[in-house]
Amino acid sequence: MSVATLTQAQQKFVWSYVCRRMADDKDPNEVIRDDYGGDWSRYLAVMVEWHGIKFCSVCGKANKEDPNFQVGGGAGGEHLCGTCAAKD
C-alpha cells in the first residue's frame, strides 16, 4: 500500500499504532532517519504491511481498531469494518 493512498487520519493511526508497539524497541524517528533515509512515507507504507493493517474500503477504519472487521468480507472481496458490514 502506498502512503499516498492513505488519508491523513489513516497515516496518524498507523503512526500511533506503531509507536505504541515499539515502546521497547528503537525510536521510530531513529528508524526512519537511519533505515529509511528520512522517508516517513515509505516507513509508514512498510509498517502497514508489517503489522497487517487493513482499512475499510468504505469508511477507512483500520482492522486494528475494530474487532468486527472483515478482511475481504464484502461482496466484491473488499475489507469492511463492522459498521459498514452491517450496512452491506
N, C-alpha and C positions, 0 to 999 in steps of 0.2 A: 504494500500500500504506500502510495506517495503521500507525504505530509501535505502536499499541495491540495490533496482532496479532502483533508481533514478540516473541519470547521475550527474556529478559534476555541470554542468550548471543548471540542474533542482533543485539541492539542493540549489544553490546560488539564483535561482529565488524564491524558497519557503521562504528562509531566508529573502530576500529583501522584498517580499510581506508582510510577517508577520510583519517585523519591521516598514514598512510604515503604517500599520493599527493599530499598538499598540502604537502610539505616546502618547496617553493619558492614557495608561494602564501601568502595571508593566513592567519593562525592561525584554525583552525575555531572556537575560542571567540570570537574577534572577529567572525567572520561571523555566528555565532548571535546575538551581542549586537546587532550593527549592522544586519544584514539580516533577521533573523527575530524581532526584539523579545525575544530571550532564550528563544524557544520551541525547546528542544532536540529535542522530539518531532517537530515539523514539519520541522526541519532534517534529521533522520535519515530521515524518510519521503521527502523530496526527494532526498536522497543515494542512497537505494536505487534510485530511478528513474533519476537522472542517471548512475550508474555501472553500470546494468543488472544489479543484483544480484538474483538469483532464489534462492529457498530450496526445498530438497527438501520435497515435500508429505508425506513420511513421517517423516523424522528431523529436518528443519530445517537441514541443512548447506547452506552457500552455494555457488553455482556457481563463485565466485571462488577457492574453496579445494579444488576437485575437478576435475581435468582430464577426468574421465569423466562429468561432469554432463550430463544430458539434459534440455534445456528442452522441455517438452511431450512428453517421451518415454514417459510412462506410457500405459497402455491408455485412460484417460479424459482424456488430454491434460495430466495433472499433471506437475510437474517432479520429476525423480528424480536423486539423486546416484548415482555409480557403484555403491556398495554396495547401495543399495535397488533399483536397476535390475536388478542381478544376481539378486536375490531374486524379482523380478516374473515 
